[in-house]
Amino acid sequence: MPKLFGQIRADEVIASPEEARLFADLPLDPAALASAAKEGGVIEQAEKLLGHPVPGLPASLYMCFYRTGNRADYEGPYFRRRDSMLTLLMAELAEGKGRFTDALTDHVWAICEESTWVIPAHNAPCHGNPINCLPDSFDLGENDDMRHIDLFSAATGAAMTWVWLLGRDILDAVTPVIRRRIRSLIEKRIFHPYYEVFGENNWWMGEEGQRLNNWTPWIVSNVLTAVLILEEDKDRRTRALERSMTFLDRFTADYPADGGCDEGPGYWGVAGASYFDSLELIRDLTAGKVDMTGDPFVKRMCEYIADFRLDRGVWANFADASHRVSPDAALVARMARLTGSDKLAALAAECAQGAVFNRWVPSNTSYRSVRDLMEPYPVKKSGGRAADKGQIFYPDLGVMIAKESGMALAAKGGNNAESHNHNDVGSFILWAGGSPVFVDPGVGQYTRDTFSSKRYTLWTMRSTYHNLPAFRRAEADGQGEWIEQKPGGQYAARILSCENGILETDLKDAYPPEAGLKTYVRRVGLDAEGFFCEDRIEFDGEGEASFSLMSREEWDPTGASCAYRLGGSKTVIRTDPGLTITQEHVPLESKLSREWGTDSLVRARLTSEPFENKTFLLRVSTGKDRG
């Protein structure tokens, strides 16, 4: 868990504003930027925005999170404002006819008019207090929002910085007041708390030893974008660099040494990838004196996204993640070049094949996106494919990825105190022939409950909706409560071995004592016959096991004993004799329904009779049922 910046003194490496240059190895050419955006269809996107008002953000929407726990009603128009603003900016740069200027001005001014850029779900002083259900942003008091930077206030600051820089001629032709107001707001809402505020609601700074996550590099990368472009005072630039290096070292102190992202592949794009953005910005801010992009740890952190790919467009989605991830092809290509990674180069080529590049600038990672447009190292759109065979093991995460003969398996150990944790110690994900067999459902639309004491009442977080068993003692006489995993670092796996595409884990301690387990060892892997999962379970006395298996399709009996075909596919599942199978459809809310392309997932439950010591075997093969 390295701290890359160690004893580097910011005052010895900081470059003056004249020496430092945005994209130190590239010229920032607005004409080339506009051309790239035009090629990507930004004008057509911007035309769809003309004639429509700026999305409204009334006080009642801000209060909605406090009143109902709903996040989407406020965050939807909040993000549309910012993405639309940058789309209109790039379109006007590309066309230069003034068609988009008024709409751009309206969006910029509306964002300036917002009382706070901190979203309700992140505004801690508002939570649980009806008096403070609206933002306090007036007097720089202890709870004033001007002392608080969240993910999206930082992202807004960076997005507005690009408007200030690239929209200079466009906006100054309307009135210089617009850009002056942008600069003033970034000073109050971004620079002041970043330079001067310690702890308080800025937990992501790690001042009190908190475990850090994607918030830290994501915020740092967006703040440094504003610093590099707007901050002219060398002492303040030094202060920003000093604090940034400190925050980033605190972040990597908690990061697995193997480079794995325990937040999942979805958050890697704003965890490991935002850390990489921050390294590029520090290189720019120091005129190349500090360049950590070639460090071996950084290479491992970047390669995670290639290693956790299961199939084209499919990732192992442990934690709060979707199985569908779209890595930024240009970013991955840049990572490949700077770290010397062949597997990242192959992934970048695959991600670019047939892709329609978003040649405008997403507001939450705007430095990266503008850099992508300027990137002189184009990703080829043909040739290259990420690896579809082999095994890799992440010992600190406790995750194995194995691929063989068209099957792709992700199996984990880990613990139940991981970042964006699900109670899923010992679970696995299996795809065959590009189709899902056993899945991790992912995570639904975030609400107030998602990051609260009610988190583990949500079905997507529970072990009984992952590919895991629950247990109960036999004396319950078939009526007792099934014991599932609980949250907490003490509920953990012990890795026994990982070799030849087989992961063996001791899962006894992943369950609370009331499960009555004396021994529970799981072996899961790929062999010549396909996939297998072997569970060796011994109770202290007698007990029962009920194995949950999540799939997209129903299990249909083949006619052979204990054999089932998954939907209409060639995938055959063979279960252990003596297990009773039941199936239920688990309804999906709109976000998960879109991701899986169905209204429900299937939860199969394989339940045993009482036993004291038994080994259960589950097998999956593709092709003809051998009976």
Secondary structure, DSSP 8 states (H G I E B T S, - for coil): ---TTTT--HHHH---TTT--SSTTS---HHHHHHHHHHTTHHHHHHTTTTS------HHHHHHHHHH-B-HHHHHHHHHHHHHHHHHHHHHHHH-SSTTHHHHHHHHHHHHH-S-SS-GGG-GGGTT-GGGSS---SS--TT-GGG---HHHHHHHHHHHHHHHHTHHHHHTT-THHHHHHHHHHIIIIIHHHHH--STT-GGG-TT-----THHHHHHHHHHHHHHHH---HHHHHHHHHHHHHHHHHHHHTS-TT---TT-HHHHTTTHHHHHHHHHHHHHHTTTSS--TT-HHHHHHHHHHHHTEEETTEE---SS--SB----HHHHHHHHHHHT-HHHHHHHHHHHTT-----S--GGGHHHHHHHHH-SS---SSS-----SEEEEETTTTEEEEEETTEEEEEE--EETSTT--S-TT-EEEEETTEEEE--------BGGGGSTTGGGSGGGSGGGSS-EEEEEGGGTT-S--B---SEEEEE-EEEEEETTEEEEE-GGGS-GGG-EEEEEEEEEEETTEEEEEEEEEEEEEEEEEEEEEESS-EEE-SSTTEEEETTSSEEEE--TT-EEEEEEEE--HHHHHHHTSSEEEEEEEE---EEEEEEEEEEEESS---
